[in-house]
Amino acid sequence: MPIPLTVGAEEEFLLVDPVSRAVSAEGAKVVAEAADDLGDRVGTELTAYQVEVRTDAHTSLTEFAGQVRATRATVARAAARQGLRIISSGTPILGQATPPPLTVGARYARSSAMFRALDDEQTACACHVHVGVPDLATAVQVSNHLRPWIPVLIALTGNSPYWAGRDTGYASWRATTWGRWPVAGPPPYFESLSHFEDLVAVFIATGTVMDRGGLYWDIRPSHHVPTLEFRFADAATSPDETVLLAGILRAMTATALEAIAADEPAFRPRPEMLRAACWHAARHGLAGQGIDLATGGLSPAIGQVDRLLSRVQPALLGHGDVGLVRTLWSHRRAHGNGAERQRAAHRTRGSLTDVVDHLIAAV
């Protein structure tokens, strides 16, 4: 196992008007403004409300953290020059979310023609973390080992309680709506690399996905870089939350690689229970109970994260990340995930504009 493993991220942001706090369809302008500094590390997304940025691959979590903060600051300045602000939330708080103005481009047009109303309700932002793995066969095996932890991680990263002016009742409404795509949610258990390849070939041949980029599983081998990509997380309110997630996922990957090398079998929960646990995590988040897939019962989501961190402690130590990750988790444990803090901002005056202001300040 190479130590340290590389880690990188793609972060998606929403543009908002600082007066109305509604989403603003000026994504292309802000991307053009930010590209002077970020080059091809900034780009458009499906809707004109969004901007996406990408980090480089890093072996140092501290250097990764520095680039996350610097990149966010660059995009925030670019938006400000256009009279706008950016927020990092899984869903829009205020403004017209459905149907959104779609970004001009051949791929976006093809997606709209193929998936129709699914694209109409995809004003949703995520934080995608990439961890380096040796090859595709290894990526598929690591996916098998890590898929049972997806519900715990959804609870940790829930940051989309509001949708276009109302409280959905969910910690992660984005994760819930994203599951409507034909190839989304927890990945299946792959019996082999050929099983993975055969499934992908069938999806493409039948028009279920446009190409490998349309595999929207919560964990998937990247189609363009040698990494395993983790896609379940809502856009993270603050840079610290992105760093915490990246540190945990790198340690989880390293732990899975050790298990594979030792020929340890992956825990294989029933698919219907894994799906139920993911829904439960999206509904209740970090503050509630989560389904324990080993027992079938409920236990506090915070305790499940604690157990996950204990499990990956040796890998955190091996990467030199234990101090940073433990510090960041201590803060999250005390103050809640993004959804809890959005609702806390709302409770002060019952104002959704306060929620947007909270998110603007946190970027």
N, C-alpha and C positions, 0 to 999 in steps of 0.2 A: 504494500500500500504506500503510495507516495505521500509524504508528509512534508509540508502542509498541502492539503487540497486547495485548489483555487476556488474563489467565490466571487460572484458578481450579481448584479441585479438590474432589472428593468422596472422603473417606477412610472406610473401613470397619474397625471394630475388633471383636475378640472379647473377651467378658467371661470372666474366670477367677476361681475361688476361690483366695484367697491361701494357703490351707493345703494343699488337695489339688492345686492348680494345674490342675484340670480345668475345662473350659468350664462356664459357668453360664447358665441360661436366664432371666435377669432383664433382658433388653433393654428391655422396656416400662417397667420401674421406673426404670432408669438414664436413659432418654430423658426421662421425666417430670421427673426430678430436674435434668437438664442444661438442659431447656427454659426454666427460670427465667432463665438467663443467655443461652442461645443462640437461643431462640425457634424459628422454623421451620428454622433451620440445623442442627438435630439431628433424627434420625428413626430409626424401626425399619427393619429389613431382613427378608429372607425368613425367617430363623431367629431364634428367641428368644435365641440366643447372641450376636447381633450388634447393633451400634450404628453408624449412619452419620452423619457430619458433613459440612457443606458450607461452603466459604469463599465470600466475595464475589468478584466479578471485579476484578482488580487490573491496573494498568499498571506498577506498581513491583514487581519481584521481591522486593526487600527488605521491602516492606510485606506482600506475600503471605506471606513467610516468618514474619513476626511474627504474622500471624493464624493460620497453621498451628500454630505453637507454643502460642499462647494458647488455641486451640480444643481442642487435645489436652489441655492442662492442665485446662481446664474439665471435660471429660468424665472425666478421671482422678479429679478431685475428686468429681464426682457418683457415680462408681462406688464410690469409697472410702466415701462416706456410706452406701452400701448394703452395706458390708462386702466389696466386690469390687475387682478390679483390671482394667485394660484392657491388651491386648497388640495389636500390629500385626504380624500374620503372615497369609500367604495361606491357611493351613489351621490347624486346631486341633492342638495338640501332644498333649494328654491329654484324656481324657473320651470320652463316647459321641458320635461324629460322625454315625452312621447308624443309624436315621433321626433327624434332628434334630427338636426341637419347633418347629413352624412358628408364626410370628407370626399372631395373629388379625387378619383383615381380608378384605374381599371380593376384592381383587386376588390376595392370597396364596392364598385358597381356590380361586379360578378357576385359578390357575397349577397348583396341586396336582392339581386334577381333570383338567387338560389334559395335563400332562407326567408325572404319576405318579412313577415311581422316579427320574427326573432330579432332582426336587425333594428326594428322600430323601438325595441325596449332594451337596448344595450348601451345606454349611457352609464357605464360601470367601469370603475378603475381598480386595478389590481397592483400588487407588488409581486413580481416574479423573480425568484432567486435561482441562480444557476450554480451548481457545484460540479467541479471537474471530476470526471470518471475516465478510466482508461479506454473504454470502448462500448459499443452498443450492447453487446451481450452482458457486460457487467452492469450497465445502466438498468437493463430489464430486471436483473436479479436484485439490485438495490431497491428498485421500485417495489418488488414483492415484499421485501423486509420492512419497508417504511410505510406502506399503505395503511396498516392498522392504526397508525398515529395521526392520520389526517383529521379525525374529529377533534382531538386535543388541540391541534394547531389551528383549526378553524375557530375554536373558542378563544384561543390566545389572540388572534389577529382580527377578530370581528370589528369592523369600523364602518358599518353602513346601516344604521338604525332608521334613517329617514329616507324618504323617497318623494321628491317633488312636493314638499310642503306638508307631509304627514309622517307620523311615527308608525312604522310598519309592525312594531312589536317584536322585531328580530334584532339580534346583535349583528348579523350579517345577511342583509337582504340581497346583496350582490351574489353571495354564494348560493342562495336559494334560487334566484332567477337564472343564474348561469347553468344550473342543472337541466334546463330545458333543451340545451343543445344536444344533438344526437350522439356525440362522443364527448361526454363531459362527466364530471364527478369523479369518484374514486376509480382508478384504473383497475382492470381485471387482474387476477393472478395469472401471470404468464408462465405456462408450462415449459417454455423454451424460447430461444430467439426466433425460431421459425414460426412458433405460435404467434408471437408479436407481429412478425412480418406478414404472415398470412392474413391476420385481422386487418392490418393497415391496407393491404392490397384489396381486400373485399370492400372496405369502406370507400376507397378511392374509385374502384370499378363501378360501384353502385351509385355513385354520386351522393353518398352520405356525408363526405367531406370533400372540400375542393382539392386538398393535397395534404401532405404531412403537417403543414402549418395549421390545419384545421382539427388536429387531435387536441381537444381541450380538456383532457384528463387533468386531475389535480396534480398528478406527477407524471411527467412524460420525458422520454429521451428527446433532447433538443434536435430539431431537424437541420440546424445550420452550424452549431458549434458542439465540441465534444464534452457535453455536460448533461447532467440530469436536471431538468427544470421543474421547479415547484411552483404551482400556479393557483393554489387554493386561497391565498391570502388577499384580503382587501388591501387597498392602498393604505400605507401606514401614515398615521397623523404626523409623526415626527421622525427625524433621521434616526434617533435612538432606537425606535421600534423596528426600523428596517435592519439596523445593525444587530439587534438582539435576535431577530428571526434568522438572519444569515449565519450568525454564530451557532445557533442551535441546529440549523439544517446541515451545516458542514460537519458538526460533531455527530449528528445522526447518520450521515452518509459514511463517515469514517467507521462508526460502530458497525454499520451494516456490512462494510467491506471486510472487517475482521470476522464477522459471523460467517460470511460466505467463504473466506479462506479456511475457516475451521469446519466447513461443511455442516454448519448448523441450519436446520430447516427454518423457513420463515413461518411465523404465526399466520394462520389462514382463517380469519373470521368469516362467518357466513356472509355472502354478499348482501342479503337483505338486512342483516344487522349492521353492517358497515354503513350502508346507505341511511338507515335509521339514526345511527349515531352521528352522522354528518348533519342530518337535518336538526337533530336535537342540539348539537353544538351551535349551529347557525341561529337557532331560535333563542337559546338561553345564554350563550357566550361564556365569558370567564367568570361571571358572578354567580352562575347557576350550577346545577348538577349536570354531569355528563354521563353518558352510557359507558360503562366499563365493559369493553368487548370480551375480556377474559372471563368475566363472571356473569354478564348479562344484566347486572344491576346498575344502580346509580351511585355516583360518588362525586364529591365537589370537583369542579373543573380545575380549580387552583391546585388541588392536591394531585391531580393527574399530570399537570405541568411539572410539579415538584418531582414526581416519580420519573418523568421523562428526563429531566435534568440529572437526576441521580444515575440513571442508566447510561447517559452519555458523558458522565464526568471524566472518565479516563481519556476520551477523545478531546474534550475541552482542555484538559491538562496538556495533552500531546501537542495541541496547536497553540498553547500559550494564551487561550481565550477565557479561561475559567474566571478570572477576576472581573473582566469586563462584562461577560455574560451574566454572572451572578449579580453584579451591581445593577445592570439594566433590568434584570428580572425582579429584583427586590423593589425597584421603583414601580414597575408594572403591577406587581403583586399588591402593593399598597394603594395604587391610584386607579387600577382597572385598565381594561383595554380601551380602544378608541371609541367604541360604542357607548361605554359607560361614561366616558368623559364628554362626549357629545351631549348625552342626556343631562349630565350635570350642568353643562353650560346653558341648556334650555331651561332648567328648573329655576334658575335665578330670577328671571323675569317672564318666563313663558314665551320667549321670543326666539324664533328660528334665525333671525339675523344675528343674535348672539352666538349661535352655534357656528355660523359661517365665520364670524369674527374670531372665535376661538381657533378655528382651523387655519385661518390666515396667519394668525400669530404663531402657530405651532410649526409651520413649515420650516 
